[in-house]
Amino acid sequence: MADPRLFSSGSGSRDDRTDASGRRTYNPYQDLNIPYKQLYDLPTSPEFLFQEESLAQRRSWGENLTYYTGIGYLSGAVAGAAVGLRDAARNAEPGDTAKIRANRVLNSCGSSGRRMGNTLGVIGLLYAGIESAMVAARDRDDWINSVTAGLGTGALFRAANGPRSAAVAGAVGGILAGAAMAGKQAAKRYVPAL
């Protein structure tokens, strides 16, 4: 292959870029007089409307809400589909045709996946809303917010079943949130960054 440095580019532009081996890289916009660099060279740092937002090392309340709700729904749908597949395989009868079996699998996976996805999506929505409200009210982002969000989520989710059920679910939610925060701190401290 011929060395591109030996041939002139036909353009006397001083914007020629070279890579590590000294070869000039191809620039399709070289001879055009358009400000493409300002259009396509995006900054690498995140952009914030207010300077205070850039100081906080966390997601905004909207991102938090979307993240927890989406993760909850997706994981619930996948787990529910797996449970539905197991139930469909368990309920299969020896005389069923392939079409009937496929219909049973699809119905069972869809029903269980939808039910578990909606349940975990609502739990994620409640958790994110309460945690974001705690961060806004306390102006601090620490473990207390997460444990309180777990307590509130469990209590609100089971509130329709009575106060005893709400108290038990709140305790379970607080313990799970605290365990998740402790696991996250332990992972930050003892697991090397990849």
GROMACS elastic network, one bead per residue, 0.5 to 0.9 nm:
[ bonds ]
;  ai    aj funct       b0    kb
    1     4     6  0.88284   500
    2     5     6  0.87093   500
    2     6     6  0.79557   500
    2     7     6  0.89850   500
    3     6     6  0.58384   500
    3     7     6  0.77770   500
    3    23     6  0.76318   500
    4     7     6  0.56199   500
    4     8     6  0.79741   500
    4     9     6  0.85227   500
    4    23     6  0.65607   500
    4    24     6  0.68644   500
    5     8     6  0.72317   500
    5     9     6  0.87609   500
    5    22     6  0.83258   500
    5    23     6  0.66449   500
    5    24     6  0.70220   500
    7    10     6  0.87851   500
    8    11     6  0.76633   500
    8    12     6  0.86641   500
    9    12     6  0.75444   500
    9    13     6  0.89719   500
   10    13     6  0.89679   500
   11    14     6  0.87734   500
   11    30     6  0.80556   500
   11    31     6  0.70486   500
   12    15     6  0.88393   500
   12    16     6  0.89567   500
   13    16     6  0.65698   500
   13    30     6  0.74428   500
   13    31     6  0.78680   500
   14    17     6  0.86596   500
   15    30     6  0.75287   500
   16    24     6  0.65987   500
   16    25     6  0.75134   500
   16    26     6  0.85761   500
   16    27     6  0.79204   500
   16    30     6  0.81015   500
   17    23     6  0.83073   500
   17    24     6  0.56210   500
   17    25     6  0.58588   500
   17    26     6  0.82254   500
   17    27     6  0.82720   500
   18    21     6  0.76670   500
   18    22     6  0.53869   500
   18    23     6  0.51844   500
   18    25     6  0.55311   500
   19    22     6  0.54243   500
   19    23     6  0.56779   500
   19    24     6  0.64605   500
   19    25     6  0.64926   500
   20    23     6  0.75105   500
   21    24     6  0.89205   500
   24    27     6  0.89491   500
   26    30     6  0.86599   500
   27    30     6  0.54596   500
   27    31     6  0.88291   500
   28    31     6  0.77576   500
   28    32     6  0.84611   500
   29    32     6  0.53245   500
   29    33     6  0.79983   500
   29    34     6  0.79026   500
   29    36     6  0.76267   500
   30    33     6  0.79687   500
   32    35     6  0.88133   500
   33    36     6  0.86302   500
   34    37     6  0.84186   500
   35    38     6  0.56870   500
   35    39     6  0.67311   500
   36    40     6  0.60344   500
   36    41     6  0.79127   500
   37    40     6  0.54335   500
   37    41     6  0.52655   500
   37    42     6  0.86132   500
   38    41     6  0.58616   500
   38    42     6  0.77656   500
   39    42     6  0.75359   500
   42    45     6  0.89524   500
   43    46     6  0.75516   500
   43    47     6  0.82433   500
   44    47     6  0.89397   500
   46    54     6  0.79899   500
   47    54     6  0.78199   500
   48    51     6  0.67327   500
   48    52     6  0.85418   500
   48    53     6  0.61889   500
   48    54     6  0.60594   500
   49    52     6  0.87593   500
   49    53     6  0.73848   500
   49    54     6  0.85772   500
   50    53     6  0.55627   500
   50    54     6  0.71945   500
   51    54     6  0.53608   500
   51    55     6  0.68458   500
   52    55     6  0.53112   500
   52    56     6  0.68807   500
   53    56     6  0.55285   500
   53    57     6  0.83169   500
   53    58     6  0.89203   500
   53    60     6  0.84222   500
   54    57     6  0.73041   500
   56    59     6  0.83143   500
   58    64     6  0.88257   500
   58   141     6  0.86038   500
   59    62     6  0.79638   500
   59    63     6  0.57719   500
   59    64     6  0.58347   500
   60    63     6  0.52379   500
   60    64     6  0.60025   500
   60    65     6  0.85271   500
   60   132     6  0.81838   500
   61    65     6  0.59975   500
   61    66     6  0.85488   500
   61   128     6  0.76085   500
   61   129     6  0.76047   500
   61   131     6  0.86510   500
   61   132     6  0.54658   500
   61   133     6  0.83311   500
   62    65     6  0.50545   500
   62    66     6  0.61384   500
   62    67     6  0.84444   500
   62   128     6  0.89440   500
   62   132     6  0.88125   500
   63    66     6  0.51250   500
   63    67     6  0.59083   500
   63    68     6  0.85704   500
   64    67     6  0.51171   500
   64    68     6  0.61446   500
   64    69     6  0.83729   500
   64   128     6  0.59778   500
   64   129     6  0.82411   500
   64   131     6  0.89117   500
   64   132     6  0.76147   500
   65    68     6  0.55727   500
   65    69     6  0.60168   500
   65    70     6  0.83348   500
   65   124     6  0.76308   500
   65   125     6  0.60122   500
   65   126     6  0.85860   500
   65   127     6  0.83429   500
   65   128     6  0.50201   500
   65   129     6  0.64239   500
   65   132     6  0.82240   500
   66    69     6  0.53180   500
   66    70     6  0.58358   500
   66    71     6  0.83583   500
   66   124     6  0.89089   500
   66   125     6  0.79131   500
   66   128     6  0.84064   500
   67    70     6  0.52579   500
   67    71     6  0.59723   500
   67    72     6  0.83607   500
   67   124     6  0.83827   500
   67   128     6  0.84533   500
   68    71     6  0.51865   500
   68    72     6  0.58809   500
   68    73     6  0.84552   500
   68   121     6  0.75510   500
   68   123     6  0.85573   500
   68   125     6  0.63987   500
   68   127     6  0.77124   500
   68   128     6  0.62445   500
   69    72     6  0.51229   500
   69    73     6  0.60810   500
   69    74     6  0.85109   500
   69   120     6  0.77151   500
   69   122     6  0.68239   500
   69   123     6  0.75993   500
   69   126     6  0.85313   500
   69   127     6  0.88017   500
   69   128     6  0.77502   500
   70    73     6  0.51893   500
   70    74     6  0.59747   500
   70    75     6  0.84006   500
   70   121     6  0.66131   500
   70   124     6  0.78604   500
   70   125     6  0.87416   500
   71    74     6  0.52195   500
   71    75     6  0.59439   500
   71    76     6  0.82608   500
   71   120     6  0.84962   500
   71   121     6  0.74533   500
   71   124     6  0.76735   500
   72    75     6  0.54075   500
   72    76     6  0.59137   500
   72    77     6  0.84215   500
   72   117     6  0.67624   500
   72   118     6  0.82025   500
   72   119     6  0.81532   500
   72   122     6  0.77479   500
   72   123     6  0.72782   500
   72   124     6  0.54974   500
   72   125     6  0.83332   500
   73    76     6  0.51056   500
   73    77     6  0.59527   500
   73    78     6  0.85807   500
   73   114     6  0.86147   500
   73   116     6  0.76773   500
   73   118     6  0.59385   500
   73   119     6  0.75565   500
   73   120     6  0.55549   500
   73   122     6  0.79646   500
   73   124     6  0.80212   500
   74    77     6  0.51271   500
   74    78     6  0.62200   500
   74    79     6  0.85762   500
   74   117     6  0.62991   500
   74   120     6  0.85231   500
   74   121     6  0.79112   500
   75    78     6  0.51901   500
   75    79     6  0.60602   500
   75    80     6  0.83546   500
   75   116     6  0.85813   500
   75   117     6  0.68658   500
   75   120     6  0.77673   500
   75   121     6  0.88094   500
   76    79     6  0.51163   500
   76    80     6  0.57944   500
   76    81     6  0.83485   500
   76   113     6  0.65600   500
   76   114     6  0.79363   500
   76   115     6  0.80848   500
   76   118     6  0.73174   500
   76   119     6  0.73881   500
   76   120     6  0.56346   500
   76   121     6  0.74745   500
   77    80     6  0.50285   500
   77    81     6  0.59892   500
   77    82     6  0.85840   500
   77   109     6  0.88417   500
   77   110     6  0.84365   500
   77   112     6  0.76558   500
   77   114     6  0.58746   500
   77   115     6  0.77019   500
   77   116     6  0.58820   500
   77   118     6  0.78574   500
   77   120     6  0.86271   500
   78    81     6  0.51133   500
   78    82     6  0.63149   500
   78    83     6  0.87484   500
   78   113     6  0.63234   500
   78   116     6  0.86024   500
   78   117     6  0.77415   500
   79    82     6  0.50968   500
   79    83     6  0.62932   500
   79    84     6  0.85888   500
   79   112     6  0.84616   500
   79   113     6  0.67551   500
   79   116     6  0.73761   500
   79   117     6  0.81496   500
   80    83     6  0.50038   500
   80    84     6  0.60129   500
   80    85     6  0.84952   500
   80   109     6  0.66925   500
   80   110     6  0.80346   500
   80   111     6  0.80126   500
   80   114     6  0.71231   500
   80   115     6  0.72495   500
   80   116     6  0.53698   500
   80   117     6  0.70211   500
   81    85     6  0.60602   500
   81    86     6  0.85910   500
   81   106     6  0.89209   500
   81   108     6  0.76256   500
   81   110     6  0.64700   500
   81   111     6  0.80152   500
   81   112     6  0.59191   500
   81   114     6  0.81834   500
   81   116     6  0.86892   500
   82    85     6  0.50593   500
   82    86     6  0.62941   500
   82    87     6  0.86717   500
   82   109     6  0.69306   500
   82   112     6  0.84140   500
   82   113     6  0.78581   500
   83    86     6  0.50964   500
   83    87     6  0.61902   500
   83    88     6  0.85889   500
   83   108     6  0.84105   500
   83   109     6  0.71818   500
   83   112     6  0.68003   500
   83   113     6  0.79330   500
   84    87     6  0.50072   500
   84    88     6  0.60160   500
   84    89     6  0.85106   500
   84   105     6  0.70670   500
   84   106     6  0.83533   500
   84   107     6  0.81741   500
   84   110     6  0.74250   500
   84   111     6  0.73881   500
   84   112     6  0.53903   500
   84   113     6  0.71350   500
   85    88     6  0.50864   500
   85    89     6  0.61442   500
   85    90     6  0.85231   500
   85   104     6  0.89542   500
   85   105     6  0.58287   500
   85   106     6  0.81268   500
   85   108     6  0.66500   500
   85   109     6  0.56124   500
   85   112     6  0.89645   500
   86    89     6  0.51708   500
   86    90     6  0.61114   500
   86    91     6  0.86540   500
   86   105     6  0.87579   500
   86   108     6  0.89311   500
   86   109     6  0.87804   500
   87    91     6  0.60952   500
   87    92     6  0.85817   500
   87   105     6  0.82643   500
   87   108     6  0.71116   500
   87   109     6  0.85429   500
   88    91     6  0.51788   500
   88    92     6  0.61379   500
   88   101     6  0.78625   500
   88   104     6  0.60047   500
   88   105     6  0.51579   500
   88   106     6  0.85655   500
   88   107     6  0.85964   500
   88   108     6  0.60955   500
   88   109     6  0.79175   500
   89    92     6  0.53201   500
   89    93     6  0.89387   500
   89   101     6  0.84504   500
   89   104     6  0.87642   500
   89   105     6  0.74904   500
   90    93     6  0.85978   500
   91   104     6  0.87190   500
   92    95     6  0.87002   500
   92    96     6  0.72587   500
   92   101     6  0.68327   500
   92   104     6  0.81443   500
   93    96     6  0.56708   500
   93   101     6  0.85718   500
   94    97     6  0.86724   500
   96    99     6  0.80342   500
   96   100     6  0.59792   500
   96   101     6  0.63456   500
   97   100     6  0.52877   500
   97   101     6  0.63030   500
   97   102     6  0.86625   500
   98   101     6  0.50736   500
   98   102     6  0.60510   500
   98   103     6  0.84938   500
   99   102     6  0.51652   500
   99   103     6  0.61266   500
   99   104     6  0.86032   500
  100   103     6  0.50422   500
  100   104     6  0.61191   500
  100   105     6  0.86332   500
  101   104     6  0.50355   500
  101   105     6  0.61693   500
  101   106     6  0.86193   500
  102   105     6  0.50883   500
  102   106     6  0.61383   500
  102   107     6  0.85285   500
  103   106     6  0.51930   500
  103   107     6  0.60453   500
  103   108     6  0.84220   500
  104   107     6  0.52222   500
  104   108     6  0.59488   500
  104   109     6  0.84076   500
  105   108     6  0.52222   500
  105   109     6  0.59139   500
  105   110     6  0.83290   500
  106   109     6  0.52391   500
  106   110     6  0.59071   500
  106   111     6  0.83897   500
  107   110     6  0.52306   500
  107   111     6  0.60000   500
  107   112     6  0.85293   500
  108   111     6  0.52318   500
  108   112     6  0.60669   500
  108   113     6  0.82076   500
  109   112     6  0.53861   500
  109   113     6  0.56629   500
  109   114     6  0.82122   500
  110   113     6  0.51577   500
  110   114     6  0.58699   500
  110   115     6  0.84429   500
  111   114     6  0.53495   500
  111   115     6  0.62176   500
  111   116     6  0.87223   500
  112   115     6  0.51645   500
  112   116     6  0.61046   500
  112   117     6  0.82630   500
  113   116     6  0.53702   500
  113   117     6  0.57429   500
  113   118     6  0.83528   500
  114   117     6  0.51022   500
  114   118     6  0.60077   500
  114   119     6  0.85021   500
  115   118     6  0.53808   500
  115   119     6  0.62517   500
  115   120     6  0.88004   500
  116   119     6  0.50247   500
  116   120     6  0.61290   500
  116   121     6  0.83081   500
  117   120     6  0.53605   500
  117   121     6  0.58472   500
  117   122     6  0.85168   500
  118   122     6  0.61081   500
  118   123     6  0.85773   500
  119   122     6  0.53492   500
  119   123     6  0.63495   500
  119   124     6  0.87452   500
  120   124     6  0.60828   500
  120   125     6  0.84968   500
  121   124     6  0.50664   500
  121   125     6  0.61101   500
  121   126     6  0.86530   500
  122   126     6  0.61287   500
  122   127     6  0.84854   500
  122   157     6  0.83071   500
  123   126     6  0.52024   500
  123   127     6  0.60824   500
  123   128     6  0.85640   500
  123   153     6  0.65954   500
  123   154     6  0.80172   500
  123   157     6  0.70781   500
  124   127     6  0.50785   500
  124   128     6  0.60148   500
  124   129     6  0.84379   500
  124   153     6  0.85040   500
  125   128     6  0.53056   500
  125   129     6  0.60864   500
  125   130     6  0.85907   500
  125   153     6  0.89231   500
  126   129     6  0.51965   500
  126   130     6  0.61191   500
  126   131     6  0.84607   500
  126   149     6  0.80112   500
  126   150     6  0.89675   500
  126   152     6  0.81189   500
  126   153     6  0.55759   500
  126   154     6  0.89251   500
  126   156     6  0.80718   500
  126   157     6  0.81010   500
  127   130     6  0.53256   500
  127   131     6  0.59856   500
  127   132     6  0.84584   500
  127   146     6  0.82764   500
  127   149     6  0.53842   500
  127   150     6  0.63238   500
  127   152     6  0.76250   500
  127   153     6  0.54284   500
  127   154     6  0.87331   500
  128   131     6  0.51311   500
  128   132     6  0.59520   500
  128   133     6  0.84157   500
  128   149     6  0.75853   500
  129   132     6  0.52570   500
  129   133     6  0.60959   500
  129   134     6  0.86065   500
  129   149     6  0.81482   500
  130   133     6  0.50448   500
  130   134     6  0.61351   500
  130   135     6  0.86699   500
  130   145     6  0.82225   500
  130   146     6  0.86489   500
  130   148     6  0.78736   500
  130   149     6  0.51155   500
  130   150     6  0.84286   500
  130   152     6  0.71223   500
  130   153     6  0.74590   500
  131   134     6  0.50679   500
  131   135     6  0.62531   500
  131   136     6  0.86530   500
  131   145     6  0.55959   500
  131   146     6  0.59911   500
  131   147     6  0.87060   500
  131   148     6  0.74496   500
  131   149     6  0.50213   500
  131   150     6  0.83704   500
  132   135     6  0.50794   500
  132   136     6  0.61822   500
  132   137     6  0.85469   500
  132   145     6  0.82311   500
  132   149     6  0.87107   500
  133   136     6  0.50865   500
  133   137     6  0.60142   500
  133   138     6  0.84992   500
  133   145     6  0.87844   500
  134   137     6  0.50219   500
  134   138     6  0.58627   500
  134   139     6  0.78499   500
  134   140     6  0.82286   500
  134   141     6  0.84235   500
  134   144     6  0.87361   500
  134   145     6  0.56137   500
  134   146     6  0.85512   500
  134   148     6  0.79991   500
  134   149     6  0.77559   500
  135   138     6  0.53615   500
  135   139     6  0.52803   500
  135   140     6  0.55445   500
  135   141     6  0.56938   500
  135   142     6  0.83715   500
  135   145     6  0.65629   500
  136   139     6  0.52376   500
  136   140     6  0.76761   500
  136   141     6  0.89802   500
  137   140     6  0.82325   500
  138   141     6  0.80188   500
  138   145     6  0.85326   500
  140   145     6  0.82654   500
  141   144     6  0.80836   500
  141   145     6  0.67376   500
  141   146     6  0.87080   500
  142   145     6  0.59100   500
  142   146     6  0.72616   500
  143   146     6  0.52120   500
  143   147     6  0.62425   500
  143   148     6  0.85074   500
  143   177     6  0.87513   500
  143   178     6  0.72886   500
  143   181     6  0.65444   500
  143   182     6  0.86164   500
  144   147     6  0.52459   500
  144   148     6  0.59625   500
  144   149     6  0.83831   500
  144   178     6  0.85461   500
  145   148     6  0.51838   500
  145   149     6  0.59934   500
  145   150     6  0.85805   500
  146   149     6  0.50035   500
  146   150     6  0.61565   500
  146   151     6  0.86363   500
  146   174     6  0.79810   500
  146   177     6  0.60148   500
  146   178     6  0.70458   500
  146   180     6  0.89795   500
  146   181     6  0.74424   500
  147   150     6  0.50115   500
  147   151     6  0.61916   500
  147   152     6  0.85789   500
  147   173     6  0.78132   500
  147   175     6  0.72713   500
  147   176     6  0.81378   500
  147   177     6  0.52243   500
  147   178     6  0.53359   500
  147   179     6  0.89830   500
  147   181     6  0.82684   500
  148   151     6  0.50280   500
  148   152     6  0.60489   500
  148   153     6  0.83856   500
  148   173     6  0.88824   500
  148   174     6  0.65209   500
  148   177     6  0.83875   500
  149   152     6  0.50876   500
  149   153     6  0.58572   500
  149   154     6  0.84970   500
  149   173     6  0.81263   500
  149   174     6  0.73298   500
  149   177     6  0.77911   500
  150   153     6  0.51130   500
  150   154     6  0.61634   500
  150   155     6  0.85108   500
  150   170     6  0.68534   500
  150   171     6  0.81402   500
  150   172     6  0.79943   500
  150   175     6  0.75555   500
  150   176     6  0.71464   500
  150   177     6  0.52995   500
  150   178     6  0.79969   500
  151   154     6  0.54416   500
  151   155     6  0.61778   500
  151   156     6  0.85859   500
  151   167     6  0.85799   500
  151   169     6  0.76829   500
  151   171     6  0.58767   500
  151   172     6  0.74273   500
  151   173     6  0.50819   500
  151   175     6  0.79579   500
  151   177     6  0.81393   500
  152   155     6  0.51139   500
  152   156     6  0.59186   500
  152   157     6  0.83028   500
  152   170     6  0.60742   500
  152   173     6  0.77306   500
  152   174     6  0.79067   500
  153   156     6  0.52302   500
  153   157     6  0.58725   500
  153   158     6  0.85567   500
  153   169     6  0.83018   500
  153   170     6  0.66844   500
  153   173     6  0.66886   500
  153   174     6  0.84635   500
  154   157     6  0.52070   500
  154   158     6  0.62808   500
  154   159     6  0.82978   500
  154   166     6  0.66721   500
  154   167     6  0.79132   500
  154   168     6  0.79580   500
  154   171     6  0.72570   500
  154   172     6  0.69639   500
  154   174     6  0.76302   500
  155   158     6  0.55153   500
  155   159     6  0.56957   500
  155   163     6  0.83772   500
  155   165     6  0.78534   500
  155   167     6  0.58844   500
  155   168     6  0.76580   500
  155   169     6  0.55737   500
  155   171     6  0.79664   500
  155   173     6  0.79825   500
  156   160     6  0.80370   500
  156   166     6  0.68050   500
  156   169     6  0.85980   500
  156   170     6  0.77843   500
  157   160     6  0.76165   500
  157   166     6  0.74137   500
  157   169     6  0.78262   500
  157   170     6  0.85413   500
  158   161     6  0.55836   500
  158   162     6  0.73510   500
  158   163     6  0.83657   500
  158   165     6  0.60943   500
  158   167     6  0.83886   500
  158   168     6  0.87721   500
  158   169     6  0.64290   500
  158   170     6  0.81895   500
  159   162     6  0.56316   500
  159   163     6  0.63728   500
  159   164     6  0.87131   500
  159   165     6  0.70379   500
  159   167     6  0.84033   500
  159   169     6  0.88250   500
  160   163     6  0.81684   500
  160   165     6  0.85520   500
  160   166     6  0.78583   500
  161   164     6  0.80113   500
  161   165     6  0.59197   500
  161   166     6  0.69885   500
  162   165     6  0.55168   500
  162   166     6  0.61898   500
  162   167     6  0.87266   500
  163   167     6  0.60342   500
  163   168     6  0.86087   500
  164   167     6  0.51436   500
  164   168     6  0.62712   500
  164   169     6  0.85762   500
  165   168     6  0.52000   500
  165   169     6  0.60397   500
  165   170     6  0.83812   500
  166   169     6  0.51346   500
  166   170     6  0.58881   500
  166   171     6  0.85303   500
  167   170     6  0.50186   500
  167   171     6  0.61695   500
  167   172     6  0.86119   500
  168   171     6  0.51556   500
  168   172     6  0.62041   500
  168   173     6  0.85691   500
  169   172     6  0.50103   500
  169   173     6  0.59858   500
  169   174     6  0.85115   500
  170   173     6  0.50214   500
  170   174     6  0.60881   500
  170   175     6  0.85341   500
  171   174     6  0.51261   500
  171   175     6  0.61103   500
  171   176     6  0.85423   500
  172   175     6  0.51445   500
  172   176     6  0.60846   500
  172   177     6  0.85460   500
  173   176     6  0.51354   500
  173   177     6  0.60645   500
  173   178     6  0.84796   500
  174   177     6  0.51278   500
  174   178     6  0.60096   500
  174   179     6  0.84686   500
  175   178     6  0.50714   500
  175   179     6  0.60303   500
  175   180     6  0.85082   500
  176   179     6  0.50423   500
  176   180     6  0.60747   500
  176   181     6  0.86024   500
  177   180     6  0.50189   500
  177   181     6  0.61852   500
  177   182     6  0.85913   500
  178   181     6  0.50874   500
  178   182     6  0.61052   500
  178   183     6  0.84985   500
  179   182     6  0.50256   500
  179   183     6  0.60128   500
  179   184     6  0.84709   500
  180   183     6  0.50488   500
  180   184     6  0.60839   500
  180   185     6  0.86520   500
  181   185     6  0.62033   500
  181   186     6  0.85635   500
  182   185     6  0.51571   500
  182   186     6  0.61082   500
  182   187     6  0.85175   500
  183   186     6  0.50418   500
  183   187     6  0.60060   500
  183   188     6  0.85390   500
  184   187     6  0.50851   500
  184   188     6  0.61912   500
  184   189     6  0.86490   500
  185   188     6  0.50831   500
  185   189     6  0.61993   500
  185   190     6  0.85851   500
  186   189     6  0.50972   500
  186   190     6  0.58318   500
  186   191     6  0.76091   500
  187   190     6  0.53915   500
  187   191     6  0.50201   500
  187   192     6  0.82184   500
  188   191     6  0.60507   500
  188   192     6  0.77369   500
  188   193     6  0.81507   500
  189   192     6  0.78936   500
  191   194     6  0.88306   500
